[in-house]
Amino acid sequence: MYKEFQFFCEKLIPFVDVYLVDVTRTIVPFDYEITEYIKGKSLYDISHQKIIIKYIKNLGSVLARVHNIKTSGFGQFDVEVAISSHKLIGIYPKWFDYFFVNLEKHLNFLKKEKVITIQMYKYISYIFKSYSNIIICNSPCLLHGDVAN
């Protein structure tokens, strides 16, 4: 994890050091991160149902703690502000603004990969634009992907 954000997580959630994150897909055709070694077992290696449920409940508890960390604004954090004032402030003032930033990009990806048809693309775009007035969030919080900012 970036040392600048460590102060947000030390007492709230468990974490590991992240050495490298690459979401460019220029080296390999997928996003990846390299972290310190994480001791334990993969859920794929556990066959006992009760143990798996226990781990999933623990993961849910950690995510709930992450989502209880309040922020201001939405989207990627202003790193300069985070470092200087220890405040997480997103670069978009409203959820609506952030929500539509990558919608078309994501829909184009799904269309290109033939997950959705052109008709579905148009319909999904229409639905989001038609009901944009209900895309409201007045209480921003940290999401589990935000620390990769």
Solvent accessible surface area in square Angstrom, and as a share of the most:
residue,aa,sasa,rsa
1,M,22,0.10
2,Y,93,0.35
3,K,125,0.53
4,E,67,0.30
5,F,14,0.06
6,Q,42,0.19
7,F,71,0.30
8,F,35,0.14
9,C,1,0.00
10,E,102,0.46
11,K,192,0.82
12,L,82,0.41
13,I,16,0.08
14,P,94,0.59
15,F,67,0.28
16,V,42,0.24
17,D,39,0.20
18,V,39,0.22
19,Y,144,0.55
20,L,83,0.42
21,V,42,0.24
22,D,16,0.08
23,V,98,0.56
24,T,88,0.51
25,R,123,0.45
26,T,114,0.66
27,I,128,0.65
28,V,47,0.27
29,P,112,0.70
30,F,111,0.46
31,D,65,0.34
32,Y,53,0.20
33,E,92,0.41
34,I,88,0.45
35,T,37,0.22
36,E,64,0.29
37,Y,180,0.69
38,I,108,0.55
39,K,180,0.76
40,G,62,0.59
41,K,155,0.66
42,S,51,0.33
43,L,78,0.39
44,Y,213,0.81
45,D,103,0.54
46,I,20,0.10
47,S,114,0.74
48,H,100,0.44
49,Q,121,0.54
50,K,155,0.66
51,I,76,0.38
52,I,39,0.20
53,I,74,0.38
54,K,123,0.52
55,Y,97,0.37
56,I,91,0.46
57,K,142,0.60
58,N,76,0.39
59,L,98,0.49
60,G,39,0.37
61,S,55,0.35
62,V,32,0.18
63,L,54,0.27
64,A,51,0.39
65,R,102,0.37
66,V,10,0.05
67,H,62,0.28
68,N,101,0.52
69,I,20,0.10
70,K,134,0.57
71,T,19,0.11
72,S,59,0.38
73,G,18,0.17
74,F,20,0.08
75,G,13,0.12
76,Q,106,0.47
77,F,16,0.07
78,D,52,0.27
79,V,67,0.38
80,E,134,0.60
81,V,44,0.25
82,A,0,0.00
83,I,81,0.41
84,S,93,0.60
85,S,52,0.33
86,H,102,0.46
87,K,119,0.50
88,L,11,0.05
89,I,62,0.32
90,G,7,0.07
91,I,95,0.48
92,Y,59,0.22
93,P,105,0.66
94,K,129,0.55
95,W,69,0.24
96,F,82,0.34
97,D,52,0.27
98,Y,74,0.28
99,F,57,0.24
100,F,52,0.22
101,V,67,0.39
102,N,56,0.29
103,L,27,0.14
104,E,109,0.49
105,K,137,0.58
106,H,106,0.47
107,L,9,0.05
108,N,57,0.29
109,F,101,0.42
110,L,58,0.29
111,K,65,0.27
112,K,153,0.65
113,E,89,0.40
114,K,175,0.74
115,V,94,0.54
116,I,14,0.07
117,T,72,0.42
118,I,100,0.51
119,Q,134,0.59
120,M,91,0.41
121,Y,34,0.13
122,K,128,0.54
123,Y,135,0.51
124,I,46,0.23
125,S,19,0.12
126,Y,133,0.50
127,I,56,0.28
128,F,63,0.26
129,K,138,0.58
130,S,55,0.35
131,Y,116,0.44
132,S,27,0.17
133,N,111,0.57
134,I,121,0.61
135,I,26,0.13
136,I,117,0.60
137,C,50,0.30
138,N,136,0.70
139,S,70,0.45
140,P,25,0.16
141,C,36,0.21
142,L,2,0.01
143,L,75,0.37
144,H,121,0.54
145,G,48,0.46
146,D,33,0.17
147,V,48,0.27
148,A,53,0.41
149,N,49,0.25
